[in-house]
C-alpha cells in the first residue's frame, strides 16, 4: 500500500498546480484604476 503512494499524490498535486498556474496566467487581469484625489479647492 505504501509503495510510492506519497510520491504519486505529490506528483498529482504538482501537475494540478502547474495547470492552475498556466490557466491563471492567461486570464484577463482586472486593473484597478487610480482615483485621483483632488485638493480642497473643489469643495
N, CA, C and O atoms as CSV, one atom per row, in Angstrom:
chain,resi,resn,atom,element,x,y,z
A,1,UNK,N,N,0.808,-1.189,0.000
A,1,UNK,CA,C,0.000,0.000,0.000
A,1,UNK,C,C,0.858,1.263,0.000
A,1,UNK,O,O,0.497,2.260,-0.626
A,2,UNK,N,N,1.954,1.223,0.677
A,2,UNK,CA,C,2.758,2.423,0.844
A,2,UNK,C,C,3.750,2.650,-0.297
A,2,UNK,O,O,4.479,3.642,-0.299
A,3,UNK,N,N,3.778,1.736,-1.264
A,3,UNK,CA,C,4.791,1.916,-2.314
A,3,UNK,C,C,4.411,3.087,-3.223
A,3,UNK,O,O,3.441,3.027,-3.979
A,4,UNK,N,N,5.190,4.129,-3.124
A,4,UNK,CA,C,5.063,5.336,-3.941
A,4,UNK,C,C,3.727,6.062,-3.774
A,4,UNK,O,O,3.357,6.861,-4.634
A,5,UNK,N,N,3.009,5.807,-2.708
A,5,UNK,CA,C,1.727,6.481,-2.502
A,5,UNK,C,C,1.916,7.989,-2.369
A,5,UNK,O,O,1.265,8.776,-3.055
A,6,UNK,N,N,2.820,8.373,-1.473
A,6,UNK,CA,C,3.044,9.800,-1.257
A,6,UNK,C,C,3.640,10.470,-2.487
A,6,UNK,O,O,3.300,11.607,-2.813
A,7,UNK,N,N,4.529,9.757,-3.164
A,7,UNK,CA,C,5.142,10.317,-4.366
A,7,UNK,C,C,4.098,10.555,-5.459
A,7,UNK,O,O,4.136,11.580,-6.139
A,8,UNK,N,N,3.167,9.613,-5.631
A,8,UNK,CA,C,2.116,9.782,-6.639
A,8,UNK,C,C,1.201,10.944,-6.283
A,8,UNK,O,O,0.833,11.739,-7.148
A,9,UNK,N,N,0.835,11.042,-5.011
A,9,UNK,CA,C,-0.018,12.149,-4.574
A,9,UNK,C,C,0.679,13.489,-4.795
A,9,UNK,O,O,0.056,14.459,-5.229
A,10,UNK,N,N,1.974,13.532,-4.494
A,10,UNK,CA,C,2.736,14.768,-4.692
A,10,UNK,C,C,2.835,15.120,-6.177
A,10,UNK,O,O,2.695,16.285,-6.547
A,11,UNK,N,N,3.074,14.128,-7.020
A,11,UNK,CA,C,3.149,14.362,-8.465
A,11,UNK,C,C,1.811,14.850,-9.016
A,11,UNK,O,O,1.774,15.755,-9.850
A,12,UNK,N,N,0.716,14.254,-8.553
A,12,UNK,CA,C,-0.614,14.704,-8.977
A,12,UNK,C,C,-0.856,16.153,-8.553
A,12,UNK,O,O,-1.390,16.958,-9.317
A,13,UNK,N,N,-0.458,16.464,-7.332
A,13,UNK,CA,C,-0.618,17.823,-6.827
A,13,UNK,C,C,0.185,18.813,-7.663
A,13,UNK,O,O,-0.325,19.869,-8.039
A,14,UNK,N,N,1.423,18.480,-7.949
A,14,UNK,CA,C,2.273,19.366,-8.737
A,14,UNK,C,C,1.706,19.583,-10.135
A,14,UNK,O,O,1.769,20.698,-10.654
A,15,UNK,N,N,1.156,18.546,-10.755
A,15,UNK,CA,C,0.574,18.666,-12.092
A,15,UNK,C,C,-0.656,19.571,-12.053
A,15,UNK,O,O,-0.829,20.427,-12.921
A,16,UNK,N,N,-1.512,19.380,-11.042
A,16,UNK,CA,C,-2.695,20.235,-10.917
A,16,UNK,C,C,-2.308,21.682,-10.662
A,16,UNK,O,O,-2.935,22.605,-11.182
A,17,UNK,N,N,-1.270,21.873,-9.858
A,17,UNK,CA,C,-0.814,23.225,-9.536
A,17,UNK,C,C,-0.278,23.922,-10.782
A,17,UNK,O,O,-0.576,25.094,-11.013
A,18,UNK,N,N,0.504,23.216,-11.582
A,18,UNK,CA,C,1.037,23.807,-12.811
A,18,UNK,C,C,-0.077,24.149,-13.789
A,18,UNK,O,O,-0.031,25.197,-14.434
A,19,UNK,N,N,-1.072,23.285,-13.908
A,19,UNK,CA,C,-2.202,23.560,-14.799
A,19,UNK,C,C,-2.957,24.791,-14.317
A,19,UNK,O,O,-3.360,25.626,-15.127
A,20,UNK,N,N,-3.151,24.911,-13.012
A,20,UNK,CA,C,-3.852,26.058,-12.457
A,20,UNK,C,C,-3.068,27.345,-12.703
A,20,UNK,O,O,-3.648,28.372,-13.055
A,21,UNK,N,N,-1.750,27.289,-12.519
A,21,UNK,CA,C,-0.932,28.476,-12.733
A,21,UNK,C,C,-0.935,28.901,-14.203
A,21,UNK,O,O,-0.963,30.094,-14.505
A,22,UNK,N,N,-0.906,27.923,-15.119
A,22,UNK,CA,C,-0.968,28.260,-16.544
A,22,UNK,C,C,-2.295,28.921,-16.881
A,22,UNK,O,O,-2.336,29.901,-17.625
A,23,UNK,N,N,-3.380,28.385,-16.333
A,23,UNK,CA,C,-4.706,28.947,-16.585
A,23,UNK,C,C,-4.800,30.357,-15.993
A,23,UNK,O,O,-5.345,31.268,-16.617
A,24,UNK,N,N,-4.275,30.518,-14.810
A,24,UNK,CA,C,-4.309,31.811,-14.136
A,24,UNK,C,C,-3.506,32.851,-14.912
A,24,UNK,O,O,-3.899,34.015,-14.990
A,25,UNK,N,N,-2.407,32.437,-15.471
A,25,UNK,CA,C,-1.519,33.357,-16.191
A,25,UNK,C,C,-2.196,33.911,-17.445
A,25,UNK,O,O,-1.944,35.057,-17.814
A,26,UNK,N,N,-3.043,33.132,-18.103
A,26,UNK,CA,C,-3.643,33.538,-19.362
A,26,UNK,C,C,-4.985,34.235,-19.197
A,26,UNK,O,O,-5.596,34.632,-20.189
A,27,UNK,N,N,-5.455,34.391,-17.970
A,27,UNK,CA,C,-6.727,35.075,-17.757
A,27,UNK,C,C,-6.521,36.580,-17.841
A,27,UNK,O,O,-5.425,37.088,-17.600
A,28,UNK,N,N,-7.600,37.285,-18.188
A,28,UNK,CA,C,-7.531,38.736,-18.175
A,28,UNK,C,C,-7.370,39.186,-16.740
A,28,UNK,O,O,-8.037,38.693,-15.831
A,29,UNK,N,N,-6.474,40.129,-16.560
A,29,UNK,CA,C,-6.295,40.651,-15.227
A,29,UNK,C,C,-7.082,41.940,-15.098
A,29,UNK,O,O,-7.066,42.781,-15.996
A,30,UNK,N,N,-7.761,42.088,-13.992
A,30,UNK,CA,C,-8.535,43.288,-13.733
A,30,UNK,C,C,-7.579,44.336,-13.183
A,30,UNK,O,O,-6.921,44.138,-12.162
A,31,UNK,N,N,-7.526,45.433,-13.879
A,31,UNK,CA,C,-6.646,46.504,-13.423
A,31,UNK,C,C,-7.483,47.531,-12.682
A,31,UNK,O,O,-8.544,47.951,-13.144
A,32,UNK,N,N,-6.996,47.909,-11.566
A,32,UNK,CA,C,-7.689,48.915,-10.767
A,32,UNK,C,C,-7.218,50.287,-11.218
A,32,UNK,O,O,-6.022,50.545,-11.356
A,33,UNK,N,N,-8.177,51.147,-11.439
A,33,UNK,CA,C,-7.827,52.500,-11.837
A,33,UNK,C,C,-7.439,53.301,-10.606
A,33,UNK,O,O,-8.026,53.164,-9.532
A,34,UNK,N,N,-6.438,54.136,-10.798
A,34,UNK,CA,C,-6.056,55.030,-9.712
A,34,UNK,C,C,-7.003,56.218,-9.714
A,34,UNK,O,O,-7.134,56.917,-10.720
A,35,UNK,N,N,-7.644,56.438,-8.617
A,35,UNK,CA,C,-8.557,57.564,-8.492
A,35,UNK,C,C,-7.748,58.745,-7.992
A,35,UNK,O,O,-7.108,58.697,-6.941
A,36,UNK,N,N,-7.799,59.803,-8.780
A,36,UNK,CA,C,-7.041,60.987,-8.387
A,36,UNK,C,C,-7.805,61.726,-7.300
A,36,UNK,O,O,-9.003,61.982,-7.424
A,37,UNK,N,N,-7.119,62.050,-6.277
A,37,UNK,CA,C,-7.733,62.794,-5.194
A,37,UNK,C,C,-7.451,64.270,-5.420
A,37,UNK,O,O,-6.303,64.684,-5.587
A,38,UNK,N,N,-8.501,65.039,-5.423
A,38,UNK,CA,C,-8.361,66.460,-5.651
A,38,UNK,C,C,-8.161,67.169,-4.331
A,38,UNK,O,O,-8.502,66.667,-3.260
A,39,UNK,N,N,-7.593,68.361,-4.451
A,39,UNK,CA,C,-7.417,69.186,-3.258
A,39,UNK,C,C,-8.773,69.740,-2.822
A,39,UNK,O,O,-9.800,69.465,-3.443
A,40,UNK,N,N,-8.759,70.500,-1.777
A,40,UNK,CA,C,-9.992,71.058,-1.244
A,40,UNK,C,C,-10.531,72.222,-2.065
A,40,UNK,O,O,-11.537,72.820,-1.683
A,41,UNK,N,N,-9.894,72.561,-3.176
A,41,UNK,CA,C,-10.328,73.699,-3.965
A,41,UNK,C,C,-11.713,73.504,-4.574
A,41,UNK,O,O,-12.391,74.484,-4.883
A,42,UNK,N,N,-12.140,72.265,-4.751
A,42,UNK,CA,C,-13.447,71.993,-5.357
A,42,UNK,C,C,-14.555,71.847,-4.328
A,42,UNK,O,O,-15.732,71.776,-4.681
A,43,UNK,N,N,-14.183,71.803,-3.070
A,43,UNK,CA,C,-15.206,71.604,-2.039
A,43,UNK,C,C,-15.799,72.896,-1.587
A,43,UNK,O,O,-16.675,72.904,-0.722
